Amino acid sequence: MAERKGVLLRLDPAVHDALARWAADELRSANAQIEFLLRKALVDAGRMPSGVGGIPRRGRPPKEPKEKDG
């Protein structure tokens, strides 16, 4: 996986609070919500570079289905 870039972002406190509430409603961190919105804006504007992978999944990996006997 490619290395992730860190970015310092200054936001108006009211904007940050609204973003944090929105992120919580969608079970994301504020950082993940910003990336989600930026990716959506890039796609909508036709500016998403080709070959860009999806948003990395965080947390516990999904359970693998159990094999059935017989």
C-alpha atoms as an extended CHARMM CRD file, in Angstrom:
* protein
*
        70  EXT
         1         1  MET       CA              0.0000000000        0.0000000000        0.0000000000  PROA      1               0.0000000000
         2         2  ALA       CA              1.2630000000        3.4810000000       -0.8330000000  PROA      2               0.0000000000
         3         3  GLU       CA              2.3720000000        5.7320000000        1.9780000000  PROA      3               0.0000000000
         4         4  ARG       CA             -0.3160000000        8.1520000000        3.2050000000  PROA      4               0.0000000000
         5         5  LYS       CA              0.4130000000       11.8930000000        3.1850000000  PROA      5               0.0000000000
         6         6  GLY       CA             -0.2120000000       14.0440000000        6.2320000000  PROA      6               0.0000000000
         7         7  VAL       CA             -1.7490000000       17.4870000000        5.7350000000  PROA      7               0.0000000000
         8         8  LEU       CA             -2.1700000000       20.3290000000        8.2080000000  PROA      8               0.0000000000
         9         9  LEU       CA             -5.6430000000       21.8200000000        7.7820000000  PROA      9               0.0000000000
        10        10  ARG       CA             -6.9130000000       24.9070000000        9.5510000000  PROA      10              0.0000000000
        11        11  LEU       CA            -10.6940000000       25.1030000000        9.8800000000  PROA      11              0.0000000000
        12        12  ASP       CA            -13.1230000000       27.5220000000       11.4250000000  PROA      12              0.0000000000
        13        13  PRO       CA            -14.2140000000       25.9320000000       14.7300000000  PROA      13              0.0000000000
        14        14  ALA       CA            -17.8790000000       25.9320000000       13.6820000000  PROA      14              0.0000000000
        15        15  VAL       CA            -16.9830000000       24.1470000000       10.4290000000  PROA      15              0.0000000000
        16        16  HSD       CA            -14.9350000000       21.5880000000       12.3400000000  PROA      16              0.0000000000
        17        17  ASP       CA            -17.7770000000       20.9770000000       14.8000000000  PROA      17              0.0000000000
        18        18  ALA       CA            -20.2670000000       20.4790000000       11.9540000000  PROA      18              0.0000000000
        19        19  LEU       CA            -17.8310000000       18.1510000000       10.1690000000  PROA      19              0.0000000000
        20        20  ALA       CA            -17.2080000000       16.1390000000       13.3430000000  PROA      20              0.0000000000
        21        21  ARG       CA            -20.9560000000       15.7140000000       13.9340000000  PROA      21              0.0000000000
        22        22  TRP       CA            -21.4890000000       14.6360000000       10.3130000000  PROA      22              0.0000000000
        23        23  ALA       CA            -18.5960000000       12.1720000000       10.5670000000  PROA      23              0.0000000000
        24        24  ALA       CA            -20.0020000000       10.7190000000       13.7990000000  PROA      24              0.0000000000
        25        25  ASP       CA            -23.4160000000       10.2920000000       12.1670000000  PROA      25              0.0000000000
        26        26  GLU       CA            -21.7430000000        8.1980000000        9.4420000000  PROA      26              0.0000000000
        27        27  LEU       CA            -19.4580000000        6.3190000000       11.8760000000  PROA      27              0.0000000000
        28        28  ARG       CA            -16.2920000000        7.8960000000       10.4790000000  PROA      28              0.0000000000
        29        29  SER       CA            -13.5140000000        9.9470000000       11.9960000000  PROA      29              0.0000000000
        30        30  ALA       CA            -13.3180000000       13.6070000000       10.9980000000  PROA      30              0.0000000000
        31        31  ASN       CA            -10.1940000000       12.7600000000        8.9870000000  PROA      31              0.0000000000
        32        32  ALA       CA            -11.9660000000        9.9500000000        7.1110000000  PROA      32              0.0000000000
        33        33  GLN       CA            -14.9460000000       12.2430000000        6.4570000000  PROA      33              0.0000000000
        34        34  ILE       CA            -12.6580000000       14.8890000000        4.9290000000  PROA      34              0.0000000000
        35        35  GLU       CA            -11.0360000000       12.2740000000        2.6840000000  PROA      35              0.0000000000
        36        36  PHE       CA            -14.4590000000       10.8990000000        1.7000000000  PROA      36              0.0000000000
        37        37  LEU       CA            -15.7020000000       14.3730000000        0.7550000000  PROA      37              0.0000000000
        38        38  LEU       CA            -12.5320000000       15.2730000000       -1.1380000000  PROA      38              0.0000000000
        39        39  ARG       CA            -12.6570000000       12.0310000000       -3.1270000000  PROA      39              0.0000000000
        40        40  LYS       CA            -16.3410000000       12.6070000000       -3.9590000000  PROA      40              0.0000000000
        41        41  ALA       CA            -15.5700000000       16.1620000000       -5.0940000000  PROA      41              0.0000000000
        42        42  LEU       CA            -12.6990000000       14.9090000000       -7.3050000000  PROA      42              0.0000000000
        43        43  VAL       CA            -14.9400000000       12.2810000000       -8.9200000000  PROA      43              0.0000000000
        44        44  ASP       CA            -17.7930000000       14.7690000000       -9.4290000000  PROA      44              0.0000000000
        45        45  ALA       CA            -15.3830000000       17.2490000000      -11.0510000000  PROA      45              0.0000000000
        46        46  GLY       CA            -13.8420000000       14.5580000000      -13.2760000000  PROA      46              0.0000000000
        47        47  ARG       CA            -10.4450000000       15.1090000000      -11.6520000000  PROA      47              0.0000000000
        48        48  MET       CA             -9.8810000000       11.8150000000       -9.8300000000  PROA      48              0.0000000000
        49        49  PRO       CA             -6.5970000000       10.3660000000      -11.0920000000  PROA      49              0.0000000000
        50        50  SER       CA             -6.7970000000        6.9090000000      -12.6320000000  PROA      50              0.0000000000
        51        51  GLY       CA             -5.4440000000        4.0760000000      -10.5580000000  PROA      51              0.0000000000
        52        52  VAL       CA             -6.3390000000        5.6360000000       -7.2050000000  PROA      52              0.0000000000
        53        53  GLY       CA             -7.4060000000        2.9420000000       -4.7870000000  PROA      53              0.0000000000
        54        54  GLY       CA            -10.3700000000        3.0930000000       -2.4820000000  PROA      54              0.0000000000
        55        55  ILE       CA            -10.3950000000        4.5110000000        1.0040000000  PROA      55              0.0000000000
        56        56  PRO       CA             -8.4240000000        2.1120000000        3.2060000000  PROA      56              0.0000000000
        57        57  ARG       CA            -10.5940000000        0.0980000000        5.5640000000  PROA      57              0.0000000000
        58        58  ARG       CA             -9.7570000000        0.5000000000        9.2150000000  PROA      58              0.0000000000
        59        59  GLY       CA            -10.5120000000       -1.7200000000       12.1640000000  PROA      59              0.0000000000
        60        60  ARG       CA            -11.0620000000       -5.4280000000       12.4100000000  PROA      60              0.0000000000
        61        61  PRO       CA            -11.0170000000       -7.4170000000        9.1350000000  PROA      61              0.0000000000
        62        62  PRO       CA            -14.2900000000       -9.1130000000        8.1340000000  PROA      62              0.0000000000
        63        63  LYS       CA            -14.8580000000      -12.6320000000        9.3940000000  PROA      63              0.0000000000
        64        64  GLU       CA            -14.2670000000      -15.3740000000        6.8890000000  PROA      64              0.0000000000
        65        65  PRO       CA            -17.2340000000      -17.7010000000        6.3460000000  PROA      65              0.0000000000
        66        66  LYS       CA            -16.9500000000      -21.0660000000        8.0460000000  PROA      66              0.0000000000
        67        67  GLU       CA            -16.7080000000      -24.0860000000        5.8100000000  PROA      67              0.0000000000
        68        68  LYS       CA            -19.6910000000      -26.4180000000        5.9380000000  PROA      68              0.0000000000
        69        69  ASP       CA            -19.1020000000      -30.1030000000        6.6200000000  PROA      69              0.0000000000
        70        70  GLY       CA            -20.1310000000      -32.6340000000        4.0820000000  PROA      70              0.0000000000
